[in-house]
Each structure stands twice: as C-alpha cells, then as structure tokens.
Amino acid sequence: MVSPGALRVVRCGGSALRGARAVYLLCASGDFVKVYSVSTEETLRLMGGHADLVTGIQLNPHNHMQLYSCSLDGSIKLWDFMDGIPIKTFTVGSKLLALYAPASAEDSVFVVIPKKGERDTFQLVSVKLTKGAGQDLEAKELSVVVDDVGASMKHIAFGREGAYVVSVKEVNLQVYFFKRKQLNRFSLSTMKTKGDNHFSCVVCHPTEDCIATGHADGKIRLWRNFHHRKEYTYSTLHWHHDVVMDLAFSVEGTRLLSGGVESVLVQWHNESSCQKDFLPRLGSPIEYISVSSDGALCCTLHADNRITIINSNLRFSRSIQGLIKSRDVKTGLVVDPRTKALVLNGEPGHLQFYCLQSDQQLFSLDIVQRQYIHQAGLKQSDLVKVAFSAQGTWLATVEESEEVTDPELQLKLWFYSEETQSFELNTRINTPHDNHITDMCFRDMDDLEDDPLILVTAGRDCVFKVWVMVEDTDPEAQQSVSWSCDFVGSYHNYQATNCCFSEDGSLLAVSFEETVTLWDSVTWDLKCTFCHPPGNIRNICFGRLTCSKYLIGATDYGFLCCWNLLTCALEWSAHLNIVVLQPDPLSEHIAAVSWLSKESSLFVFKPNEPRPVYIQRNLCKEKILLAAFVPREEPETISSEKYLWLRRSQLFFLTDTQELMTLSTKSLEERLTPSSKQLAVEESLPVTPFSLLLGKQRRQQSQEDTDLGKLVVHNKHEQASPAVKELLHTPAHVLPSASFLCTIFINSLLISKENKSDEEVADEVEMESEKTEDDSDEEGDVAEMEQEDTSHMELLGEVTCKLSKSQEKELRKIRKTDYSWISAF
C-alpha cells in the first residue's frame, strides 16, 4: 500500500502497445491500458490500476464490452472498458508474462509464469477465476498445461475452437491436445534444412487444423496433420530476408499477414507463395500484428512505438505515434519553451517533439536531411546535440558521423517561422570543432536587444567556441542574419566536457576534465577555477533565484560538490555517484540521480541547505540516463511540504530501456482521464428516431441557456455529496440495489435549517426585490426626478450612474454567484 500523499513512480511513455478492436483500439502502455478511437486517433480512456508493467490484454470472449489484462504485479483485472472501471481483480501471485482467453474456457484464462526454482524457464498455466461477491479475489487454483515455453506472447497460440494449444521455443514445437491430454513434440534440428531454423512466432488457423510458424531465416512454415508425431507435413513460404517478427490470420482464414524488419506488411492468399500483396514503407520494423474481430481492420505495432491502422484491402488508414524509441538518445531530454513538449532523438536523423499530456508526437523535424539506410555496420550521420533559446525562437543542432577518430561534424542554427509554424534552417557550419562536440548551450536574456543571443559549444578538441549573430551584408542572401564564431577559449590543453551559463548570463562555466573554469560573458576573461580531484567533471549547473551564487558539479569518481561563487571556495561536498544533475528552471531545487548497487536513487536539494529536501531510494531498478523538469501549465496544489518542489514543475526521467517515467503526488483516480473525456458511444451506435429527438432537445436547451446568459450555480452541498457522485458516475450494471442506495441518497439531499447558506439568503432577497419591481408609476416618476437632480453633478466629473431595471436584475444575479473560490489564490 502507498500512503496518501506519497510520491509514485509512473510510466508515462515509451512502452509497447498491443491489442485491437474494430471501433476502439485497445492497447497496453506501461502500467496502463489505453483506449483509442479508430476514427479520430484520440485517447478516449486511460485505465490504470496495475502496479507494474501490463504484459497482456485480451477481450472477454463471452462479453466483448469487457477486457482482461495481466501485469508483472501478479494480478489479472477484468475491465469494463466502455466506462473505464475495473470489475474484478484476481491476484495470482507470480509474475504474469502473457495472457490468453480462448472462448472454450468459460471460467478460466491462461497465463505464462516463471517456473519456480528454475531461471529463465517458463510454463503455461490455466488460472481458475474465482467467483465471488467482492471485487478483489484470490486466484490460487493453477494447473500446468505446457512446460518449457517461451516468455513472449507470440510464442503460444490456441487452435481451432480451443481444442489444442501450440508452443514454440528455439527449434522445438509442442502441440498439446486438451481432450486427449496428449503432447506432441516436433524439432527442426533433425531436419536437413539450411539457415537459422529458430522459431520466432506462431499462429493458428481460425477454422482449420493448420499452424503457421515464423522463423529467424525469414521463412514461414505451414504445419498440417500434426495430430500424429510422424506423419506431419509442412509447406514453406519465403519472402522476408530476415526474421519474421509476427503472423496473423484473417478472420476467415483465407489470408495470412506477416511482418518483419523490412517495414513491409505481406499478405499471403490461400497459403500460396505466388499470390501475395505488399504494403511497403511503413517506417520501421513490424513487431506485432493484430486483426479486428470483424476483419475490417488490422493494425501493426512498430519498433519505433507507432501503431499503423490498415484497411482490409491493405490500404493505409491512420497512424498513432507515441514516444519514438531511438537507438540511443544522444541529445538528452530538452523542453521546447513554446509548446512545453519533450524534445529528443526520434527516427534516425530526426528530432521528435513529444506531447506529455496526450502521449503522442506533435511533429518530427528532419535535421540530417539524408536517407537513412538500415544496414548493420554502415557509418551514417546522426543527431547528437540540441539546444533551444529561452523563447524557443532559435534551435541549435549538432550532427556527426559515427566515425570515432575523424567524425564529420555539422552545426546548424534553425529559426522558428510563425508563417510556416516550423523551424527553418538559417545557418550551416561545417566542422565547427576538430573533434566531437561534448556540450552546447545558449545565453539568452529573454531575446532583448541589449543582450543578444550567444551560443557556446564545447569539444574534445580542447576548446570552447562562442557563436554570435551577425547581420548578413550580402544583398542576395536569403537570410538577414547569420551566425559566426566570435571567441575561442581553452585551458591547459584539456578537453572541454560541459558548459552552462548563470541565471543572469554574466558568467559562463566550462569544465575541462578535472577543472571547472568561470569566464566573464562580456570580455571573455577567465575569472577563477574550481577543482575537486580525483575524477573528471561529469555534470555542472548553476543555482537559481536565491541560490544563484552557487555552482554545482558532479565527478565521475562519485563526488557531488557545491562551490560558493562569492568566496571562491568549496561550500560542501557529498560522496554520491551522480549520473544525472538537473536544475529546476522555476525554483532553487536541483534533482540529482545516483546509480549504485543496480538501483537508481533520487536526491532533491537546495544548494544553500545542507540536507536534501527529498530523498527516494530505489526509485527504479533500471538505470536512469536522462532527466528534465517540465513547467506545469498551472501550479499544482500540494498539501505535503516535502513535495513542494513539484508544485511548479514536473520531473521526467528516461531509463536505459527507453521508458519515460515521472513522479506524481496524485492518487491513481486523480491521474486518470477526466470525466470530460468519456467514450463517444453515440459515434458507434446507429441513428434512431429517439437519438435524433434527444440530440435535438439537448441542442435547444443549450441554445436557450446561451441566449439567456444563465449562470449555473452549483450548490456546495451537492458538489461535496459522495452519494450523488456515486449514483451519477457509477454504471448501472455495477450499482447496488435501489433499496440500499435510497436511504443514503435521500439523507445526502437533506439540508439543515440552522446552517442557512449565503445563496439561500441571496435567493430570499431576490424574491423580495422582484416583488418591488412592478410598483406604481409614482415611484417611477420619483426615480426620473432623482435622475434629473443629479445631472448637474456631471459637470464636476462626479457622475453617479443610474442602472436600468434590466441591469439591476442582472446585477442581482451576479451577486448570487459564489466567488469564495478566489480565496484559494
């Protein structure tokens, strides 16, 4: 159990996606299950409840409005995905690696679990789903079906009508028949075949006794007559030049889909090698293929974390792009100041702008502008560094070839165009350094004219360079400004490793191996140096706001140091193996992530305080490589003082498995999709006279409310009533009986007469004032005389405006409105 208010580590991007249905696309993403609209690509529902990675999802074969999901936390959940609520939770205990729910199994499902006492050995077991009244149930009745199976969900498939189950691992194929309780084993190692025979995936024909298997050599084998151990036969289909990643039969079984590293979806007709169609150039290797239950659509999951939705005629329909998994995130995690998107390596040679709120890619910027060739061992150029100016108007990128000794370098400066709403190349600088560029940063004083933009690059050629904007005097030049080198600095012929500017931009810190140097950003004079041997400086950053007089550095020998810039002395040091050092741009806090004994720990501190503000040991088992503070759109309300450092910014970090995680103070229910984003069920239902009548009435009521300008004031007691919320937001099929809810509901509506609210008092005044509006004409005449008497005051500038009756009526309505919420600010 997690105590209320405690920080939770949440996977928020980068995880694999699986599953499909005709109208909605259901997929596992990190610790959650997401529901997408096939027609709009919008995230309709985010279902959370698992405490670890979701490893499998399956539609309930007996109710297609329900979904099973399994996780590494050892639980199976049954969801009503239309309403986004869990119906049942079955606790198994072991780690669940894959899930299968064949229609033949009425009250059980099949899962893959590790075999006890043996390492890297797994078994397929049947789990009896206990029936009970409660929501949380124990599922301890397990029966082993097949031993020594593969851990991937692609290594097991159920046959026609659930009569048998097939498992593949390495070069062995096993078929278990449930009725006969017979296990047949087949091995390709004894066959006289060429190439790599290892199985990569398996799928069963939906209507016939046929098994299709994919192999590492690119071949597809179709097995028949496997009821007999010696009389089996198989035929071969071959188009892929590398491993077949996944297979899927159509609903009728007349077509077979296959995909692999070629990024091409192949459709085989009638199991014939001569009849096949192709959908090429899908962008990245295909890892999973899923066909909708009605056969109208299929979707492919790609290695770059993208889902492609394809029509049954093999035509591209839509694409859902999550966080692209790059081979190596060399650019680090950078925040775009304009869109607050996370910017990092995407496709080879591209920069991806990833929206954290929607878990989708905003757009991709081609930096290298060269065709990438997927061939092992080929040296190609890639994006390695990126930096934004403070306002996001300028973008600096560095691309280099994969050569170790003599790399080909290019520094590019991009300017954001408001007309095209994209970055346009302004300056290209070939070979800005003679060796690899290690760091890069802007000095940006809010783009003011008195303090022009400055870009600093540090390289292994033992120098750092200062780049400034200059006006282009060439009349034929397309750009009015360009960039050129203004200063070159060095220190004792040491390699420059890191650089950063102070908050006011007056100082530049550059680390040269074991030494940190400070330079005046106007005259470029060396002011002072800091050193903390042994070990080279790994990370440096300046303090901000009240801590701007401090400089923080981390060494690769396991020391975290803080220097005072006023006294030029070491303020304090700590023995920590810091791998990530990230300052918060909106506060004095600095986040430091250490890596020790195969676990990552987080330390949040202020440079002027000796103790950390927050410590979390064993943050995650993966090694954290990068981190970034992302400013919030609105400051978050945090009750606990120890978590105030998360009020204005949110910390995101990327692991070595390329999973994006964050820390959250909110409970699971608060983090899920708000009620405003509910499933648009009407889109999938047929148009009926009743639906047309209901929609017309809603539109008329909305128009009347708009015309009258009504201010809907909710009663505080109603908003705070849990009984009303429970009744209105809980689906009818999971509600208790009406007799049970009646007492609670009626009591929640009762209001004590002793505590009369301000709104009720205002209502009484309103009723009395409305009675006096239609009095005699004499009172109207007196009002007109009073208005004439005040006319002479207009000359003195002291005019007292007299409101009309309609204005007074509107004013009384405004007085009734509750503005007590303003006091919270």
HELIX and SHEET records of a PDB file:
HELIX    1   1 MET A  153  HIS A  155  5                                   3    
HELIX    2   2 ARG A  160  GLY A  162  5                                   3    
HELIX    3   3 LEU A  545  CYS A  547  5                                   3    
HELIX    4   4 GLU A  641  LEU A  646  5                                   6    
HELIX    5   5 LEU A  668  ARG A  671  1                                   4    
HELIX    6   6 VAL A  681  SER A  684  1                                   4    
HELIX    7   7 PRO A  689  LEU A  708  1                                  20    
HELIX    8   8 LYS A  716  GLN A  719  1                                   4    
HELIX    9   9 PRO A  722  HIS A  729  1                                   8    
HELIX   10  10 ALA A  732  VAL A  734  5                                   3    
HELIX   11  11 ALA A  738  LEU A  749  1                                  12    
HELIX   12  12 ASP A  758  LYS A  771  1                                  14    
HELIX   13  13 ASP A  777  ASP A  789  1                                  13    
HELIX   14  14 THR A  790  LEU A  796  5                                   7    
HELIX   15  15 LYS A  805  LYS A  816  1                                  12    
HELIX   16  16 SER A  820  ALA A  824  5                                   5    
SHEET    1   A 4 ARG A   8  GLY A  13  0                                        
SHEET    2   A 4 LEU A 660  SER A 664 -1                                        
SHEET    3   A 4 SER A 649  THR A 655 -1                                        
SHEET    4   A 4 ILE A 624  PRO A 631 -1                                        
SHEET    1   B 3 TYR A  24  SER A  29  0                                        
SHEET    2   B 3 PHE A  32  SER A  37 -1                                        
SHEET    3   B 3 THR A  43  GLY A  48 -1                                        
SHEET    1   C 5 VAL A  54  LEU A  59  0                                        
SHEET    2   C 5 GLN A  66  SER A  71 -1                                        
SHEET    3   C 5 SER A  75  ASP A  80 -1                                        
SHEET    4   C 5 ILE A  85  THR A  91 -1                                        
SHEET    5   C 5 ASP A 136  GLU A 138  1                                        
SHEET    1   D 4 ALA A  98  TYR A 100  0                                        
SHEET    2   D 4 SER A 108  PRO A 114 -1                                        
SHEET    3   D 4 PHE A 122  LYS A 128 -1                                        
SHEET    4   D 4 LEU A 142  VAL A 149 -1                                        
SHEET    1   E 4 ILE A 156  PHE A 158  0                                        
SHEET    2   E 4 TYR A 164  LYS A 169 -1                                        
SHEET    3   E 4 ASN A 172  PHE A 177 -1                                        
SHEET    4   E 4 GLN A 182  SER A 187 -1                                        
SHEET    1   F 4 PHE A 199  CYS A 204  0                                        
SHEET    2   F 4 ILE A 211  HIS A 215 -1                                        
SHEET    3   F 4 LYS A 219  ARG A 224 -1                                        
SHEET    4   F 4 THR A 233  HIS A 238 -1                                        
SHEET    1   G 4 VAL A 244  PHE A 249  0                                        
SHEET    2   G 4 ARG A 255  GLY A 260 -1                                        
SHEET    3   G 4 LEU A 265  HIS A 269 -1                                        
SHEET    4   G 4 LYS A 276  LEU A 279 -1                                        
SHEET    1   H 4 ILE A 286  VAL A 291  0                                        
SHEET    2   H 4 LEU A 297  HIS A 302 -1                                        
SHEET    3   H 4 ARG A 306  ASN A 311 -1                                        
SHEET    4   H 4 PHE A 316  GLN A 321 -1                                        
SHEET    1   I 4 VAL A 334  VAL A 335  0                                        
SHEET    2   I 4 LEU A 342  ASN A 345 -1                                        
SHEET    3   I 4 HIS A 350  CYS A 355 -1                                        
SHEET    4   I 4 GLN A 360  ASP A 366 -1                                        
SHEET    1   J 4 SER A 381  PHE A 388  0                                        
SHEET    2   J 4 TRP A 394  SER A 401 -1                                        
SHEET    3   J 4 LEU A 409  SER A 417 -1                                        
SHEET    4   J 4 SER A 422  ASN A 430 -1                                        
SHEET    1   K 4 ILE A 437  ARG A 443  0                                        
SHEET    2   K 4 ILE A 454  GLY A 459 -1                                        
SHEET    3   K 4 PHE A 464  GLU A 471 -1                                        
SHEET    4   K 4 VAL A 481  GLY A 489 -1                                        
SHEET    1   L 4 ALA A 496  PHE A 501  0                                        
SHEET    2   L 4 LEU A 507  PHE A 512 -1                                        
SHEET    3   L 4 THR A 515  ASP A 520 -1                                        
SHEET    4   L 4 LEU A 526  CYS A 531 -1                                        
SHEET    1   M 4 ILE A 537  PHE A 542  0                                        
SHEET    2   M 4 TYR A 550  THR A 555 -1                                        
SHEET    3   M 4 LEU A 560  ASN A 564 -1                                        
SHEET    4   M 4 ALA A 569  ALA A 574 -1                                        
SHEET    1   N 4 ILE A 578  PRO A 583  0                                        
SHEET    2   N 4 ILE A 590  LEU A 596 -1                                        
SHEET    3   N 4 GLU A 599  PHE A 605 -1                                        
SHEET    4   N 4 TYR A 614  CYS A 620 -1                                        
END                                                                             
